[in-house]
Amino acid sequence: MFRKLSIVLLSGWMMMALANVSLAQNAISNPYSSIGIGVVNKNSNGILNGMSGTSYAMQSPYYVNFRNPASYAAYDSLSFVADAAASIYVTDLAEGNVVQRNTYARPDYIAIGLPVTHHWRTSVGILPYSTIGYDMEESRTEENLNLVEYHYTGKGGLNQVYWGNAFKLCKGLSIGLNASYMFGTFFNYRRTEFSEGYFYNTSVNDAFNVKGIHLTGGLQYMFNVKEDHQIGLGVVYSNTAYIWAKENLLINYYSGDYSSVTTYDTALCDNTLRGNLYIPQAIGGGLSYTFKEKLTVAADVTWQNWAKYKFMGQGDSLKNAITTSIGVQFVPDPYSAKFMKRIALRAGARFSTGEFIFQNKPVTEFGVSLGVGIPLTTFTTHSSINILFEYGKLGTASKNLLQQNYFKFTLCFTLQEKWYQRMKLD
């Protein structure tokens, strides 16, 4: 057992390390990430992502569903679950006839679930909450200034380390809570350069260090309506998170080209600005139907109050968002001795009204996914390698907006293995 635990932990860390190397070389490029806290990670684990992240009413002893902490109650009392994933993205950003392609990779998460007592299960993990990455330029002719060039660059984002606990209240009914430590840095660089030599150019380096606690509660009720027919109900609520923020601001005034400047005429540095980041509340609900553990159909809806977003006392171009998703999974025979009959096939679709507002227009998002789960015969229980392909579209070029098409490939490894079993002697 310890050898298998070492294998899964080593595999998980290798996936994270490889993704981090790629991430250092290929950063996310999304102009919409300049709004708010960036592009929020709406995904769940690698298995449920094959169903477009549909997860609120889903639970299983074979994977970690951190989107609804009540799902941890499904873990076997004698087994542990380990789950890790990493993704490769190919994005096309279009504005009119101009298309920019970008490729990058990043870790998705690593999570572990364990039994504690007969009615108590726990889970710990780390995953990104939001990502910032953009590089934009704009030239305008200003009155009395002639041509002025503006440069905007940003990177960083929020990460979370969570500790979740779930409790079985009665048959089929469970409740759970995730307590997440949120941390990260937002880097924003701005430059203003004048074509006329009568004015000093300006560069602003603005970095925000943020950290705080975020809570998410969940409830699930699973019941049988007939033999072999199971219905699942799930509800999730995330509170408004008040995250501490500290700003490090450096303003430089210079003349000439920025890349060749070695001295500045004036510099202003302020490391004392403090404030808060308010991540607004969210509520979601889900419904699932399962037949003989072969066929599962599920649907989710989420509402988040992004109009109440505040950062350092200021709002942003954000609005309330509603996200809906539907997913299906089919396994020919999950308990068959034949390998091919235990392969899981998944598909899903997701639509969001979007929280971003760009040029006074909402930025919607749409995505479809296909996934396959391949059982690992090396292990004695329900361990698997899961592969996901997803296509998505953010924004639309038809309304003079920026449109980003993305293709996502995800590799997920899950291990469910015996954690503790008392030996009996005759």
Secondary structure, DSSP 8 states (H G I E B T S, - for coil): -HHHHHHHHHHHHHHHHHHHHHHHHS----GGGGSTT-EE-----HHHHTTTT--TT---TTS--TTSGGGGGGS-TTEEEEEEEEEEEEEEEEETTEEEEEEEEEEEEEEEEEE-SSSEEEEEEEEEEEEEEEEEEEEEEETTTEEEEEEEEEEEEEEEEEEEEEEEEETTEEEEEEEEEEEEEEEEEEEEEESSTTS-EEEEEEEEEEEEEEEEEEEEEEEEEETTEEEEEEEEEE--EEEEEEEEEEEEEE-S-GGG----SEEEEEEEEEEEEEE--EEEEEEEEEETTTEEEEEEEEEE-GGG-EETTB--SB--EEEEEEEEEE-S-TT-SSTGGG-EEEEEEEEE--SBEETTEE--EEEEEEEEEEE-TTSSSS-EEEEEEEEEEES-GGGT--EEEEEEEEEEEEEEEE--------
